Amino acid sequence: MRVALANAKGGVAKTTSCIYLAAVLARRGIEVAVYDADPQSSASLWAAAAEQAGDPLPFDVLPANMATLAHLGGDPAARE
């Protein structure tokens, strides 16, 4: 199953809803991965904060926006 939470307007709780939904599914034993396509990298920041607090999220948060991918390892267009 794939679920996408999207809205062009900021501040409508996309990241919060995504993280909570993913946590519930992961805790029910369903394999979950969150792809963070937000230009602000909100889900990735949330995952990093949870890790630093000693309570990591029970699922992976993977970068999926051009800015984060470029920061991690060069030109993302070169990977295509």
N, CA, C and O atoms as a CHARMM CRD file, in Angstrom:
* protein
*
  320
    1    1 MET  N      0.84700  -1.16100   0.00000 PROA 1      0.00000
    2    1 MET  CA     0.00000   0.00000   0.00000 PROA 1      0.00000
    3    1 MET  C      0.90100   1.23500   0.00000 PROA 1      0.00000
    4    1 MET  O      1.93100   1.26000   0.67400 PROA 1      0.00000
    5    2 ARG  N      0.51200   2.23900  -0.74600 PROA 2      0.00000
    6    2 ARG  CA     1.22000   3.52000  -0.75300 PROA 2      0.00000
    7    2 ARG  C      0.21200   4.61100  -0.43400 PROA 2      0.00000
    8    2 ARG  O     -0.89700   4.63900  -0.96800 PROA 2      0.00000
    9    3 VAL  N      0.62800   5.50700   0.44900 PROA 3      0.00000
   10    3 VAL  CA    -0.22100   6.63100   0.84000 PROA 3      0.00000
   11    3 VAL  C      0.58700   7.90000   0.63900 PROA 3      0.00000
   12    3 VAL  O      1.74600   7.96900   1.04800 PROA 3      0.00000
   13    4 ALA  N     -0.01100   8.90000   0.01500 PROA 4      0.00000
   14    4 ALA  CA     0.65200  10.19200  -0.16300 PROA 4      0.00000
   15    4 ALA  C     -0.17900  11.26100   0.53200 PROA 4      0.00000
   16    4 ALA  O     -1.39800  11.32300   0.37200 PROA 4      0.00000
   17    5 LEU  N      0.49300  12.09000   1.29500 PROA 5      0.00000
   18    5 LEU  CA    -0.14900  13.24000   1.91500 PROA 5      0.00000
   19    5 LEU  C      0.42100  14.47000   1.23300 PROA 5      0.00000
   20    5 LEU  O      1.61600  14.74300   1.33900 PROA 5      0.00000
   21    6 ALA  N     -0.42400  15.21100   0.53600 PROA 6      0.00000
   22    6 ALA  CA     0.07500  16.34100  -0.24400 PROA 6      0.00000
   23    6 ALA  C     -0.91600  17.49800  -0.20000 PROA 6      0.00000
   24    6 ALA  O     -2.13200  17.30600  -0.17100 PROA 6      0.00000
   25    7 ASN  N     -0.36200  18.69000  -0.19500 PROA 7      0.00000
   26    7 ASN  CA    -1.14200  19.91200  -0.26800 PROA 7      0.00000
   27    7 ASN  C     -0.15400  21.01600  -0.58400 PROA 7      0.00000
   28    7 ASN  O      0.92500  21.06300   0.00700 PROA 7      0.00000
   29    8 ALA  N     -0.49100  21.89200  -1.49000 PROA 8      0.00000
   30    8 ALA  CA     0.42500  22.97100  -1.86900 PROA 8      0.00000
   31    8 ALA  C      0.57200  24.00600  -0.76000 PROA 8      0.00000
   32    8 ALA  O      1.58500  24.70300  -0.70100 PROA 8      0.00000
   33    9 LYS  N     -0.40800  24.11700   0.11000 PROA 9      0.00000
   34    9 LYS  CA    -0.36000  25.10200   1.18200 PROA 9      0.00000
   35    9 LYS  C      0.47300  24.56200   2.34000 PROA 9      0.00000
   36    9 LYS  O      0.35200  23.39400   2.70900 PROA 9      0.00000
   37   10 GLY  N      1.30000  25.39800   2.89600 PROA 10     0.00000
   38   10 GLY  CA     2.07800  25.01500   4.06200 PROA 10     0.00000
   39   10 GLY  C      1.25800  25.13100   5.33300 PROA 10     0.00000
   40   10 GLY  O      0.24900  25.83500   5.37000 PROA 10     0.00000
   41   11 GLY  N      1.69100  24.44300   6.36500 PROA 11     0.00000
   42   11 GLY  CA     1.06400  24.57300   7.67600 PROA 11     0.00000
   43   11 GLY  C     -0.27900  23.89800   7.82500 PROA 11     0.00000
   44   11 GLY  O     -1.09600  24.32300   8.64100 PROA 11     0.00000
   45   12 VAL  N     -0.52700  22.84300   7.04400 PROA 12     0.00000
   46   12 VAL  CA    -1.81400  22.15400   7.14200 PROA 12     0.00000
   47   12 VAL  C     -1.67500  20.76700   7.78800 PROA 12     0.00000
   48   12 VAL  O     -2.57500  19.93400   7.67800 PROA 12     0.00000
   49   13 ALA  N     -0.55000  20.52700   8.45800 PROA 13     0.00000
   50   13 ALA  CA    -0.28900  19.30000   9.23400 PROA 13     0.00000
   51   13 ALA  C      0.01900  18.08200   8.37300 PROA 13     0.00000
   52   13 ALA  O     -0.28300  16.95900   8.77500 PROA 13     0.00000
   53   14 LYS  N      0.61000  18.27600   7.20500 PROA 14     0.00000
   54   14 LYS  CA     1.00600  17.13500   6.37200 PROA 14     0.00000
   55   14 LYS  C      2.05700  16.27800   7.07500 PROA 14     0.00000
   56   14 LYS  O      1.90900  15.06000   7.16700 PROA 14     0.00000
   57   15 THR  N      3.11400  16.91800   7.56900 PROA 15     0.00000
   58   15 THR  CA     4.19800  16.16700   8.20600 PROA 15     0.00000
   59   15 THR  C      3.71400  15.50400   9.49000 PROA 15     0.00000
   60   15 THR  O      3.99600  14.32900   9.72400 PROA 15     0.00000
   61   16 THR  N      2.99700  16.23600  10.31100 PROA 16     0.00000
   62   16 THR  CA     2.48500  15.67100  11.56200 PROA 16     0.00000
   63   16 THR  C      1.59600  14.46900  11.29000 PROA 16     0.00000
   64   16 THR  O      1.74000  13.43400  11.94000 PROA 16     0.00000
   65   17 SER  N      0.68500  14.59100  10.34500 PROA 17     0.00000
   66   17 SER  CA    -0.21300  13.48500  10.00500 PROA 17     0.00000
   67   17 SER  C      0.57200  12.29100   9.47700 PROA 17     0.00000
   68   17 SER  O      0.28200  11.14500   9.82300 PROA 17     0.00000
   69   18 CYS  N      1.56100  12.56400   8.64400 PROA 18     0.00000
   70   18 CYS  CA     2.37200  11.49400   8.06700 PROA 18     0.00000
   71   18 CYS  C      3.14500  10.73500   9.14300 PROA 18     0.00000
   72   18 CYS  O      3.14300   9.50400   9.16000 PROA 18     0.00000
   73   19 ILE  N      3.80400  11.46500  10.03700 PROA 19     0.00000
   74   19 ILE  CA     4.59900  10.83400  11.09400 PROA 19     0.00000
   75   19 ILE  C      3.70500  10.00800  12.01700 PROA 19     0.00000
   76   19 ILE  O      4.05000   8.87700  12.35900 PROA 19     0.00000
   77   20 TYR  N      2.57100  10.55500  12.41800 PROA 20     0.00000
   78   20 TYR  CA     1.67300   9.80700  13.30100 PROA 20     0.00000
   79   20 TYR  C      1.09300   8.57600  12.61700 PROA 20     0.00000
   80   20 TYR  O      1.01500   7.51000  13.22700 PROA 20     0.00000
   81   21 LEU  N      0.68700   8.71100  11.36000 PROA 21     0.00000
   82   21 LEU  CA     0.15300   7.57500  10.61700 PROA 21     0.00000
   83   21 LEU  C      1.21500   6.49300  10.45200 PROA 21     0.00000
   84   21 LEU  O      0.93100   5.31100  10.64400 PROA 21     0.00000
   85   22 ALA  N      2.42400   6.88600  10.10200 PROA 22     0.00000
   86   22 ALA  CA     3.51500   5.92300   9.93300 PROA 22     0.00000
   87   22 ALA  C      3.83800   5.22200  11.25100 PROA 22     0.00000
   88   22 ALA  O      4.09800   4.01900  11.26500 PROA 22     0.00000
   89   23 ALA  N      3.82100   5.96900  12.35900 PROA 23     0.00000
   90   23 ALA  CA     4.11400   5.36700  13.67000 PROA 23     0.00000
   91   23 ALA  C      3.06800   4.32700  14.05100 PROA 23     0.00000
   92   23 ALA  O      3.41200   3.25800  14.55600 PROA 23     0.00000
   93   24 VAL  N      1.81400   4.62700  13.81800 PROA 24     0.00000
   94   24 VAL  CA     0.74600   3.66700  14.13500 PROA 24     0.00000
   95   24 VAL  C      0.91100   2.40100  13.29700 PROA 24     0.00000
   96   24 VAL  O      0.82800   1.29100  13.82200 PROA 24     0.00000
   97   25 LEU  N      1.14500   2.56800  12.00300 PROA 25     0.00000
   98   25 LEU  CA     1.30300   1.40500  11.12800 PROA 25     0.00000
   99   25 LEU  C      2.53000   0.58000  11.52300 PROA 25     0.00000
  100   25 LEU  O      2.46200  -0.64900  11.55900 PROA 25     0.00000
  101   26 ALA  N      3.63900   1.23800  11.81400 PROA 26     0.00000
  102   26 ALA  CA     4.86400   0.52500  12.20500 PROA 26     0.00000
  103   26 ALA  C      4.65200  -0.24100  13.50500 PROA 26     0.00000
  104   26 ALA  O      5.11400  -1.37400  13.64200 PROA 26     0.00000
  105   27 ARG  N      3.97000   0.35800  14.43700 PROA 27     0.00000
  106   27 ARG  CA     3.74000  -0.31800  15.72300 PROA 27     0.00000
  107   27 ARG  C      2.75800  -1.47400  15.60300 PROA 27     0.00000
  108   27 ARG  O      2.67800  -2.32400  16.48900 PROA 27     0.00000
  109   28 ARG  N      2.01300  -1.50300  14.50300 PROA 28     0.00000
  110   28 ARG  CA     1.12600  -2.64500  14.22900 PROA 28     0.00000
  111   28 ARG  C      1.82900  -3.72000  13.41200 PROA 28     0.00000
  112   28 ARG  O      1.20300  -4.69700  13.00000 PROA 28     0.00000
  113   29 GLY  N      3.12800  -3.54600  13.17500 PROA 29     0.00000
  114   29 GLY  CA     3.91300  -4.55900  12.48800 PROA 29     0.00000
  115   29 GLY  C      3.96600  -4.39300  10.97800 PROA 29     0.00000
  116   29 GLY  O      4.46200  -5.28200  10.28600 PROA 29     0.00000
  117   30 ILE  N      3.47700  -3.29700  10.45300 PROA 30     0.00000
  118   30 ILE  CA     3.50300  -3.06200   9.01800 PROA 30     0.00000
  119   30 ILE  C      4.80400  -2.34100   8.66400 PROA 30     0.00000
  120   30 ILE  O      5.18500  -1.37500   9.32400 PROA 30     0.00000
  121   31 GLU  N      5.47900  -2.81400   7.62300 PROA 31     0.00000
  122   31 GLU  CA     6.72500  -2.19300   7.19000 PROA 31     0.00000
  123   31 GLU  C      6.42000  -0.81300   6.60600 PROA 31     0.00000
  124   31 GLU  O      5.58000  -0.67500   5.71700 PROA 31     0.00000
  125   32 VAL  N      7.11300   0.20100   7.11800 PROA 32     0.00000
  126   32 VAL  CA     6.82600   1.58400   6.74700 PROA 32     0.00000
  127   32 VAL  C      8.12100   2.30100   6.37000 PROA 32     0.00000
  128   32 VAL  O      9.16400   2.08900   6.98700 PROA 32     0.00000
  129   33 ALA  N      8.03800   3.13900   5.36300 PROA 33     0.00000
  130   33 ALA  CA     9.11400   4.07300   5.02600 PROA 33     0.00000
  131   33 ALA  C      8.45200   5.39500   4.64700 PROA 33     0.00000
  132   33 ALA  O      7.49400   5.42200   3.87500 PROA 33     0.00000
  133   34 VAL  N      8.96600   6.47300   5.19100 PROA 34     0.00000
  134   34 VAL  CA     8.46700   7.80500   4.86900 PROA 34     0.00000
  135   34 VAL  C      9.46200   8.46300   3.92900 PROA 34     0.00000
  136   34 VAL  O     10.65300   8.53400   4.23200 PROA 34     0.00000
  137   35 TYR  N      8.98300   8.94100   2.79900 PROA 35     0.00000
  138   35 TYR  CA     9.81400   9.67500   1.84300 PROA 35     0.00000
  139   35 TYR  C      9.51800  11.14800   2.02600 PROA 35     0.00000
  140   35 TYR  O      8.41100  11.61100   1.75200 PROA 35     0.00000
  141   36 ASP  N     10.51200  11.87700   2.48800 PROA 36     0.00000
  142   36 ASP  CA    10.34700  13.29600   2.81100 PROA 36     0.00000
  143   36 ASP  C     10.61300  14.14300   1.56900 PROA 36     0.00000
  144   36 ASP  O     11.76600  14.40300   1.22400 PROA 36     0.00000
  145   37 ALA  N      9.54300  14.57200   0.90000 PROA 37     0.00000
  146   37 ALA  CA     9.66000  15.39600  -0.30300 PROA 37     0.00000
  147   37 ALA  C      9.46400  16.87700   0.00000 PROA 37     0.00000
  148   37 ALA  O      9.46500  17.70000  -0.91500 PROA 37     0.00000
  149   38 ASP  N      9.29800  17.21600   1.25200 PROA 38     0.00000
  150   38 ASP  CA     9.10500  18.60500   1.67000 PROA 38     0.00000
  151   38 ASP  C     10.39800  19.39200   1.46100 PROA 38     0.00000
  152   38 ASP  O     11.44900  18.96700   1.94000 PROA 38     0.00000
  153   39 PRO  N     10.35100  20.53100   0.75700 PROA 39     0.00000
  154   39 PRO  CA    11.57100  21.33200   0.58800 PROA 39     0.00000
  155   39 PRO  C     12.19300  21.76800   1.91600 PROA 39     0.00000
  156   39 PRO  O     13.38900  22.05000   1.97600 PROA 39     0.00000
  157   40 GLN  N     11.39400  21.82300   2.97000 PROA 40     0.00000
  158   40 GLN  CA    11.91100  22.18300   4.29400 PROA 40     0.00000
  159   40 GLN  C     12.45800  20.96900   5.05000 PROA 40     0.00000
  160   40 GLN  O     13.00800  21.11700   6.14100 PROA 40     0.00000
  161   41 SER  N     12.31200  19.79500   4.48900 PROA 41     0.00000
  162   41 SER  CA    12.79400  18.53800   5.09700 PROA 41     0.00000
  163   41 SER  C     12.23500  18.31500   6.49900 PROA 41     0.00000
  164   41 SER  O     12.95600  17.86000   7.38600 PROA 41     0.00000
  165   42 SER  N     10.97900  18.62400   6.70300 PROA 42     0.00000
  166   42 SER  CA    10.38500  18.55900   8.03800 PROA 42     0.00000
  167   42 SER  C     10.39900  17.15900   8.64500 PROA 42     0.00000
  168   42 SER  O     10.73000  17.00500   9.82000 PROA 42     0.00000
  169   43 ALA  N     10.04900  16.14400   7.87200 PROA 43     0.00000
  170   43 ALA  CA    10.04000  14.78300   8.42000 PROA 43     0.00000
  171   43 ALA  C     11.45900  14.31900   8.75900 PROA 43     0.00000
  172   43 ALA  O     11.66700  13.62200   9.75300 PROA 43     0.00000
  173   44 SER  N     12.42700  14.70500   7.93800 PROA 44     0.00000
  174   44 SER  CA    13.81500  14.34200   8.21100 PROA 44     0.00000
  175   44 SER  C     14.31400  15.01700   9.48400 PROA 44     0.00000
  176   44 SER  O     15.03300  14.40500  10.27300 PROA 44     0.00000
  177   45 LEU  N     13.93400  16.27000   9.68300 PROA 45     0.00000
  178   45 LEU  CA    14.30600  16.97700  10.91200 PROA 45     0.00000
  179   45 LEU  C     13.64900  16.33800  12.12600 PROA 45     0.00000
  180   45 LEU  O     14.27200  16.21300  13.18000 PROA 45     0.00000
  181   46 TRP  N     12.39300  15.93600  11.97800 PROA 46     0.00000
  182   46 TRP  CA    11.65900  15.26700  13.05100 PROA 46     0.00000
  183   46 TRP  C     12.37300  13.96300  13.42300 PROA 46     0.00000
  184   46 TRP  O     12.55800  13.67000  14.60500 PROA 46     0.00000
  185   47 ALA  N     12.77200  13.18600  12.41800 PROA 47     0.00000
  186   47 ALA  CA    13.46700  11.92100  12.67200 PROA 47     0.00000
  187   47 ALA  C     14.80700  12.15800  13.37100 PROA 47     0.00000
  188   47 ALA  O     15.17000  11.42400  14.29000 PROA 47     0.00000
  189   48 ALA  N     15.53700  13.18100  12.93400 PROA 48     0.00000
  190   48 ALA  CA    16.83000  13.49200  13.56200 PROA 48     0.00000
  191   48 ALA  C     16.64800  13.90900  15.01900 PROA 48     0.00000
  192   48 ALA  O     17.43700  13.51600  15.87800 PROA 48     0.00000
  193   49 ALA  N     15.61800  14.70100  15.30200 PROA 49     0.00000
  194   49 ALA  CA    15.34800  15.13500  16.67700 PROA 49     0.00000
  195   49 ALA  C     14.98100  13.94700  17.56400 PROA 49     0.00000
  196   49 ALA  O     15.41400  13.87100  18.71400 PROA 49     0.00000
  197   50 ALA  N     14.18700  13.02600  17.03600 PROA 50     0.00000
  198   50 ALA  CA    13.81400  11.83200  17.80200 PROA 50     0.00000
  199   50 ALA  C     15.04500  10.98200  18.09800 PROA 50     0.00000
  200   50 ALA  O     15.20100  10.46500  19.20400 PROA 50     0.00000
  201   51 GLU  N     15.91300  10.84400  17.10700 PROA 51     0.00000
  202   51 GLU  CA    17.15500  10.07000  17.28800 PROA 51     0.00000
  203   51 GLU  C     18.02900  10.70900  18.36000 PROA 51     0.00000
  204   51 GLU  O     18.54800  10.01000  19.23000 PROA 51     0.00000
  205   52 GLN  N     18.19600  12.02900  18.30800 PROA 52     0.00000
  206   52 GLN  CA    19.02300  12.73700  19.28500 PROA 52     0.00000
  207   52 GLN  C     18.43700  12.63900  20.69000 PROA 52     0.00000
  208   52 GLN  O     19.17900  12.64800  21.67300 PROA 52     0.00000
  209   53 ALA  N     17.12600  12.54800  20.79000 PROA 53     0.00000
  210   53 ALA  CA    16.47000  12.43600  22.09000 PROA 53     0.00000
  211   53 ALA  C     16.54500  11.01300  22.64600 PROA 53     0.00000
  212   53 ALA  O     16.11700  10.76300  23.77300 PROA 53     0.00000
  213   54 GLY  N     17.09000  10.08000  21.85700 PROA 54     0.00000
  214   54 GLY  CA    17.21000   8.70000  22.32300 PROA 54     0.00000
  215   54 GLY  C     15.96700   7.86500  22.11100 PROA 54     0.00000
  216   54 GLY  O     15.85000   6.77500  22.67100 PROA 54     0.00000
  217   55 ASP  N     15.03000   8.36000  21.30600 PROA 55     0.00000
  218   55 ASP  CA    13.78600   7.63900  21.03600 PROA 55     0.00000
  219   55 ASP  C     13.51400   7.66500  19.53000 PROA 55     0.00000
  220   55 ASP  O     12.58700   8.33800  19.07800 PROA 55     0.00000
  221   56 PRO  N     14.33000   6.92500  18.74400 PROA 56     0.00000
  222   56 PRO  CA    14.19100   6.98900  17.28500 PROA 56     0.00000
  223   56 PRO  C     12.81800   6.51700  16.80700 PROA 56     0.00000
  224   56 PRO  O     12.15800   5.69700  17.44400 PROA 56     0.00000
  225   57 LEU  N     12.42100   7.06400  15.67000 PROA 57     0.00000
  226   57 LEU  CA    11.14800   6.65600  15.07300 PROA 57     0.00000
  227   57 LEU  C     11.22300   5.18800  14.67600 PROA 57     0.00000
  228   57 LEU  O     12.29700   4.70300  14.31900 PROA 57     0.00000
  229   58 PRO  N     10.10000   4.46800  14.73000 PROA 58     0.00000
  230   58 PRO  CA    10.12200   3.03600  14.41400 PROA 58     0.00000
  231   58 PRO  C     10.03900   2.73900  12.91700 PROA 58     0.00000
  232   58 PRO  O      9.55600   1.68100  12.51500 PROA 58     0.00000
  233   59 PHE  N     10.51100   3.67400  12.09800 PROA 59     0.00000
  234   59 PHE  CA    10.50100   3.51400  10.64300 PROA 59     0.00000
  235   59 PHE  C     11.56100   4.44300  10.06400 PROA 59     0.00000
  236   59 PHE  O     12.02400   5.36600  10.73400 PROA 59     0.00000
  237   60 ASP  N     11.93900   4.19300   8.81800 PROA 60     0.00000
  238   60 ASP  CA    12.92800   5.03000   8.14200 PROA 60     0.00000
  239   60 ASP  C     12.27500   6.26700   7.54700 PROA 60     0.00000
  240   60 ASP  O     11.15600   6.20700   7.03700 PROA 60     0.00000
  241   61 VAL  N     12.97800   7.38200   7.61600 PROA 61     0.00000
  242   61 VAL  CA    12.58400   8.60400   6.91900 PROA 61     0.00000
  243   61 VAL  C     13.67500   8.86800   5.89200 PROA 61     0.00000
  244   61 VAL  O     14.83100   9.09900   6.24800 PROA 61     0.00000
  245   62 LEU  N     13.30600   8.83400   4.63000 PROA 62     0.00000
  246   62 LEU  CA    14.27000   8.94300   3.54200 PROA 62     0.00000
  247   62 LEU  C     14.10300  10.26300   2.80200 PROA 62     0.00000
  248   62 LEU  O     12.97500  10.67300   2.53100 PROA 62     0.00000
  249   63 PRO  N     15.20400  10.93800   2.47000 PROA 63     0.00000
  250   63 PRO  CA    15.09700  12.19500   1.74000 PROA 63     0.00000
  251   63 PRO  C     14.58500  11.94800   0.32400 PROA 63     0.00000
  252   63 PRO  O     15.01900  11.01400  -0.35000 PROA 63     0.00000
  253   64 ALA  N     13.67000  12.78500  -0.11000 PROA 64     0.00000
  254   64 ALA  CA    13.11200  12.63900  -1.46000 PROA 64     0.00000
  255   64 ALA  C     12.87100  14.00100  -2.09600 PROA 64     0.00000
  256   64 ALA  O     11.97900  14.15100  -2.93100 PROA 64     0.00000
  257   65 ASN  N     13.66400  14.99000  -1.70400 PROA 65     0.00000
  258   65 ASN  CA    13.54800  16.29000  -2.35600 PROA 65     0.00000
  259   65 ASN  C     14.91000  16.68200  -2.89100 PROA 65     0.00000
  260   65 ASN  O     15.94000  16.25000  -2.37200 PROA 65     0.00000
  261   66 MET  N     14.91200  17.49500  -3.92000 PROA 66     0.00000
  262   66 MET  CA    16.15200  17.82700  -4.61800 PROA 66     0.00000
  263   66 MET  C     17.17600  18.50700  -3.70300 PROA 66     0.00000
  264   66 MET  O     18.36700  18.21500  -3.80200 PROA 66     0.00000
  265   67 ALA  N     16.74000  19.40100  -2.82100 PROA 67     0.00000
  266   67 ALA  CA    17.67800  20.12100  -1.96100 PROA 67     0.00000
  267   67 ALA  C     18.39800  19.16900  -1.01200 PROA 67     0.00000
  268   67 ALA  O     19.61700  19.25600  -0.86300 PROA 67     0.00000
  269   68 THR  N     17.67000  18.27000  -0.37300 PROA 68     0.00000
  270   68 THR  CA    18.28700  17.33600   0.56600 PROA 68     0.00000
  271   68 THR  C     19.18900  16.35000  -0.16200 PROA 68     0.00000
  272   68 THR  O     20.28700  16.05400   0.30900 PROA 68     0.00000
  273   69 LEU  N     18.74200  15.84200  -1.29400 PROA 69     0.00000
  274   69 LEU  CA    19.56800  14.90000  -2.04800 PROA 69     0.00000
  275   69 LEU  C     20.86100  15.56100  -2.51300 PROA 69     0.00000
  276   69 LEU  O     21.92200  14.93700  -2.48000 PROA 69     0.00000
  277   70 ALA  N     20.78300  16.79800  -2.94000 PROA 70     0.00000
  278   70 ALA  CA    21.97900  17.51500  -3.37300 PROA 70     0.00000
  279   70 ALA  C     22.94000  17.70500  -2.20500 PROA 70     0.00000
  280   70 ALA  O     24.15300  17.56900  -2.36300 PROA 70     0.00000
  281   71 HSD  N     22.39900  18.01700  -1.04100 PROA 71     0.00000
  282   71 HSD  CA    23.22300  18.22400   0.15200 PROA 71     0.00000
  283   71 HSD  C     23.92800  16.93000   0.56900 PROA 71     0.00000
  284   71 HSD  O     25.05900  16.96500   1.05400 PROA 71     0.00000
  285   72 LEU  N     23.26300  15.80200   0.38000 PROA 72     0.00000
  286   72 LEU  CA    23.82200  14.52100   0.81600 PROA 72     0.00000
  287   72 LEU  C     24.91400  13.98700  -0.09600 PROA 72     0.00000
  288   72 LEU  O     25.76500  13.21700   0.34900 PROA 72     0.00000
  289   73 GLY  N     24.90600  14.38300  -1.36600 PROA 73     0.00000
  290   73 GLY  CA    25.92900  13.76100  -2.20100 PROA 73     0.00000
  291   73 GLY  C     26.02300  14.27400  -3.61500 PROA 73     0.00000
  292   73 GLY  O     26.13000  13.48300  -4.55200 PROA 73     0.00000
  293   74 GLY  N     25.98700  15.53900  -3.78800 PROA 74     0.00000
  294   74 GLY  CA    26.20400  16.06400  -5.13400 PROA 74     0.00000
  295   74 GLY  C     24.91400  16.25200  -5.89900 PROA 74     0.00000
  296   74 GLY  O     23.84400  16.42500  -5.31600 PROA 74     0.00000
  297   75 ASP  N     25.03200  16.21300  -7.19700 PROA 75     0.00000
  298   75 ASP  CA    23.93500  16.52000  -8.10400 PROA 75     0.00000
  299   75 ASP  C     22.98400  15.32700  -8.21900 PROA 75     0.00000
  300   75 ASP  O     23.38100  14.28900  -8.74900 PROA 75     0.00000
  301   76 PRO  N     21.71800  15.44400  -7.73200 PROA 76     0.00000
  302   76 PRO  CA    20.79400  14.32100  -7.82000 PROA 76     0.00000
  303   76 PRO  C     20.44900  13.96600  -9.25900 PROA 76     0.00000
  304   76 PRO  O     20.07900  12.82300  -9.52500 PROA 76     0.00000
  305   77 ALA  N     20.55600  14.89800 -10.19100 PROA 77     0.00000
  306   77 ALA  CA    20.24900  14.60700 -11.58400 PROA 77     0.00000
  307   77 ALA  C     21.25600  13.61400 -12.17000 PROA 77     0.00000
  308   77 ALA  O     20.94600  12.89100 -13.11600 PROA 77     0.00000
  309   78 ALA  N     22.44300  13.58700 -11.60900 PROA 78     0.00000
  310   78 ALA  CA    23.47100  12.67800 -12.10700 PROA 78     0.00000
  311   78 ALA  C     23.15300  11.22200 -11.77400 PROA 78     0.00000
  312   78 ALA  O     23.73600  10.31700 -12.37200 PROA 78     0.00000
  313   79 ARG  N     22.25100  10.97900 -10.84400 PROA 79     0.00000
  314   79 ARG  CA    21.88700   9.61600 -10.45500 PROA 79     0.00000
  315   79 ARG  C     20.91200   8.96800 -11.43800 PROA 79     0.00000
  316   79 ARG  O     20.74500   7.74800 -11.42500 PROA 79     0.00000
  317   80 GLU  N     20.27900   9.75500 -12.27500 PROA 80     0.00000
  318   80 GLU  CA    19.24800   9.22200 -13.16900 PROA 80     0.00000
  319   80 GLU  C     19.83400   8.44000 -14.31600 PROA 80     0.00000
  320   80 GLU  O     19.09400   7.92800 -15.15600 PROA 80     0.00000
